[in-house]
Amino acid sequence: MDLKTLWDERAIIQGLNRFARILDGREWGSVAEVFAQDVTFHYGDGVEQSGIRAMTKQFSRFLDACGPSQHLLGSVFVTVTGDTGISRAYVQARHQGAKDKEHLFLDSNGEYIDKWERRPEGWRIVRRDVVWHMMQGDPSVLGA
Protein backbone atom coordinates (compact mmCIF):
# COMPACT_ATOMS: atom_id res chain seq x y z
CA MET A 1 0.00 0.00 0.00
CA ASP A 2 1.33 3.43 -0.89
CA LEU A 3 1.02 6.74 0.95
CA LYS A 4 -1.55 8.12 -1.53
CA THR A 5 -3.88 5.18 -0.85
CA LEU A 6 -3.53 5.72 2.89
CA TRP A 7 -4.40 9.40 2.48
CA ASP A 8 -7.41 8.48 0.36
CA GLU A 9 -8.62 5.97 2.94
CA ARG A 10 -8.19 8.55 5.67
CA ALA A 11 -10.17 11.12 3.68
CA ILE A 12 -13.04 8.64 3.27
CA ILE A 13 -13.04 7.80 6.98
CA GLN A 14 -13.06 11.52 7.77
CA GLY A 15 -16.04 11.88 5.43
CA LEU A 16 -17.92 9.20 7.35
CA ASN A 17 -17.10 10.95 10.63
CA ARG A 18 -18.28 14.27 9.23
CA PHE A 19 -21.52 12.62 8.08
CA ALA A 20 -22.37 11.44 11.62
CA ARG A 21 -21.82 14.95 12.97
CA ILE A 22 -23.92 16.50 10.20
CA LEU A 23 -26.81 14.25 11.19
CA ASP A 24 -26.54 14.84 14.93
CA GLY A 25 -26.02 18.58 14.45
CA ARG A 26 -28.90 18.82 11.94
CA GLU A 27 -26.52 20.61 9.56
CA TRP A 28 -28.64 20.03 6.46
CA GLY A 29 -26.75 22.66 4.46
CA SER A 30 -23.58 20.58 4.84
CA VAL A 31 -24.82 17.26 3.42
CA ALA A 32 -22.99 18.01 0.14
CA GLU A 33 -19.68 17.93 2.04
CA VAL A 34 -20.05 14.13 2.08
CA PHE A 35 -22.52 13.18 -0.67
CA ALA A 36 -22.39 13.89 -4.41
CA GLN A 37 -25.16 15.97 -5.94
CA ASP A 38 -26.13 12.94 -8.05
CA VAL A 39 -26.08 10.42 -5.17
CA THR A 40 -28.36 7.39 -5.34
CA PHE A 41 -29.42 5.64 -2.19
CA HIS A 42 -31.53 2.99 -0.56
CA TYR A 43 -32.10 3.47 3.17
CA GLY A 44 -33.47 0.01 3.84
CA ASP A 45 -37.08 1.08 3.37
CA GLY A 46 -37.66 -0.47 -0.04
CA VAL A 47 -37.40 2.86 -1.86
CA GLU A 48 -34.59 3.73 -4.28
CA GLN A 49 -33.97 7.50 -4.39
CA SER A 50 -31.62 9.90 -6.15
CA GLY A 51 -30.18 13.35 -5.60
CA ILE A 52 -28.83 15.38 -2.74
CA ARG A 53 -32.19 17.08 -2.16
CA ALA A 54 -33.95 13.75 -1.69
CA MET A 55 -31.21 12.58 0.65
CA THR A 56 -31.36 15.74 2.75
CA LYS A 57 -35.14 15.44 2.91
CA GLN A 58 -34.77 11.81 4.05
CA PHE A 59 -32.51 12.87 6.92
CA SER A 60 -34.57 15.87 8.02
CA ARG A 61 -37.88 14.00 7.74
CA PHE A 62 -36.89 11.69 10.57
CA LEU A 63 -34.36 13.63 12.62
CA ASP A 64 -36.14 16.99 12.77
CA ALA A 65 -39.03 15.24 14.51
CA CYS A 66 -36.92 13.80 17.32
CA GLY A 67 -34.79 15.20 20.08
CA PRO A 68 -31.06 14.57 20.35
CA SER A 69 -29.45 11.74 18.38
CA GLN A 70 -26.05 10.15 18.30
CA HIS A 71 -24.79 8.19 15.30
CA LEU A 72 -21.74 6.07 16.09
CA LEU A 73 -19.80 4.42 13.25
CA GLY A 74 -17.38 1.56 13.76
CA SER A 75 -15.72 -1.51 12.31
CA VAL A 76 -15.00 0.57 9.21
CA PHE A 77 -13.40 -1.07 6.19
CA VAL A 78 -12.27 1.00 3.22
CA THR A 79 -10.84 -0.10 -0.09
CA VAL A 80 -9.61 2.38 -2.67
CA THR A 81 -8.82 1.70 -6.31
CA GLY A 82 -7.74 4.79 -8.19
CA ASP A 83 -10.54 7.36 -8.02
CA THR A 84 -13.18 5.07 -6.50
CA GLY A 85 -13.62 3.53 -3.11
CA ILE A 86 -15.96 1.34 -1.10
CA SER A 87 -16.59 1.75 2.61
CA ARG A 88 -18.53 -0.47 4.95
CA ALA A 89 -19.30 0.87 8.41
CA TYR A 90 -21.48 -0.41 11.20
CA VAL A 91 -23.83 2.22 12.58
CA GLN A 92 -25.41 2.39 15.98
CA ALA A 93 -27.82 5.29 16.27
CA ARG A 94 -29.67 6.42 19.37
CA HIS A 95 -32.64 8.74 18.95
CA GLN A 96 -34.36 10.42 21.87
CA GLY A 97 -37.91 11.70 21.65
CA ALA A 98 -38.69 15.42 21.72
CA LYS A 99 -41.03 17.35 24.03
CA ASP A 100 -43.69 15.02 25.46
CA LYS A 101 -41.74 12.02 24.10
CA GLU A 102 -38.36 12.89 25.60
CA HIS A 103 -38.57 9.83 27.86
CA LEU A 104 -38.70 7.55 24.78
CA PHE A 105 -35.79 6.20 22.71
CA LEU A 106 -35.22 4.35 19.47
CA ASP A 107 -31.97 2.51 18.88
CA SER A 108 -31.07 1.28 15.42
CA ASN A 109 -28.14 -0.88 14.40
CA GLY A 110 -27.07 -1.62 10.87
CA GLU A 111 -24.49 -1.04 8.18
CA TYR A 112 -23.75 1.74 5.70
CA ILE A 113 -22.32 0.43 2.43
CA ASP A 114 -21.01 3.34 0.38
CA LYS A 115 -19.45 3.80 -3.03
CA TRP A 116 -17.16 6.83 -3.16
CA GLU A 117 -15.70 8.78 -6.07
CA ARG A 118 -12.95 11.33 -6.14
CA ARG A 119 -14.59 14.51 -7.43
CA PRO A 120 -13.10 17.98 -8.01
CA GLU A 121 -14.43 18.98 -4.56
CA GLY A 122 -12.97 15.86 -2.90
CA TRP A 123 -14.19 12.36 -2.06
CA ARG A 124 -18.00 12.07 -2.20
CA ILE A 125 -20.45 9.23 -1.68
CA VAL A 126 -22.19 8.48 -4.98
CA ARG A 127 -24.13 5.43 -3.77
CA ARG A 128 -25.35 4.43 -0.30
CA ASP A 129 -27.12 1.24 0.71
CA VAL A 130 -28.25 0.76 4.29
CA VAL A 131 -28.99 -2.59 5.88
CA TRP A 132 -30.76 -2.45 9.23
CA HIS A 133 -29.99 -5.40 11.49
CA MET A 134 -32.10 -4.48 14.50
CA MET A 135 -34.17 -1.75 16.05
CA GLN A 136 -35.30 -1.45 19.62
CA GLY A 137 -37.53 1.14 21.22
CA ASP A 138 -40.33 3.40 20.11
CA PRO A 139 -40.30 4.44 16.41
CA SER A 140 -42.66 7.31 17.22
CA VAL A 141 -39.66 9.36 18.36
CA LEU A 142 -38.91 9.78 14.63
CA GLY A 143 -42.40 11.00 13.93
CA ALA A 144 -43.41 7.55 12.64
N, C-alpha and C positions, 0 to 999 in steps of 0.2 A: 504494500500500500504506500502511495506517495503522499507528500505533504498537501498537495492540492485536494486530493480525495478526503483527507482528514478535515481540511477547512470546509469543504462542501458538506460533509456529514455534520460538522459542528453547526454550520449555518442552518441546516434543516432542523436539527434538534432545537436550536434557538427559536426557529419559527414555530415549532410546536409549543414551546414554553410561552412564547408571546401570545399564541392563540388562546391558551388557558386563561391568561390574564385579561385578554380582550373580553372573553365571555364573562368572567367574574366581575370585571369592572364595568360591564355594559358599555364598552367603547365601540359602538356600532360603526362609527366613522373610520375605524382602524382595521376593519375586517380585510380590506385590500392589502394590508401589510403582509398577510399570510396567504390569502387565496387569490388566484388569477381572476380577472374579470369574467373569463369564459369557463369558470369552474363547472364541473358536473358533479352531482352528489346524490347519494342514497343514504338517508339517515335511519335505516332500519325500519321504516314505516311503510314500505311497499311502494313508495313514490319516488320516481327518478325526477330530479330537478336540475336546472341549469342556470348559471349566471350569479354574479355576486349579489345582486339585489334579492334574488330568491333565497340565497343562503343567509343573508343578513336578516331577512324577514323570518326565516326559520328560527334563528337564534332568538330574536327579540320576541317572537310570538310566545315562546315558552318562558324565557328568563325574565322578561319584563313583568310577568304576572307573579313571580315568586319573590321572596326576600333574598337574603344572601345565598350565594352558591360558592362551591369550591370544586374546581376540576383539577384532579391530580393525574398526571400522566407518568407511566413507568414501564419498565421492561421494554424499552424502546430499541428497535432494530432499524438500522438505516443501511441501504445499499445504494451506491451511486455509480452510474455508468455514463461517463461523459456529461451531457447536459440534462440527464434525467435521473430521478431517484425514486425509491420506494421507501416509505417508513411504515412501521407497524408499532403502535403504542397502545398499551392497555390504558383505559380511562376508568377512574372511579370518581363519580360526581355526586356531591351532596347538595341538595336543594332544600332550603328552609322555606316554610310558608311565610306569607306577608300578612300584616294586620291581624285579623281575627283567626288566621291560620298559622301564626308564628310558632305555635307549639307542634306543628306537623312537619315531617321531613319525607323526602323521597331520595333514596340512594339508588344510583344506577351504575352498573359495571359492564364494561364491554371493551371493544377494540376499535381504534381508528386505523384504517388502512388507506394510506394516501399515496398518490402518484404526484411527484414534484417535477417541475421543469425550471431550468435556469432561464430567466427572462431578463430583459434589459434592467428592470427594477430590482432584480435579485431572484432568489429561489421562491417559487410560489406553488401552492397546491393546485393542480389542475383537475384532480379527481379524488373524491373522498367516498369511501364506503364505511359504514358503521355497522358493527355487529353487536347487539346487546345480548349479554350472557345472563344477566339477572337484574331485577329491580325489586326493591323492598321499600315499603312505606305507602304514603298516600299521594297518588298522582294528581290530586286536586291542587297541590301546591304549585303546579305548573299551569294552572287554569284549565286543566282537563276535566 
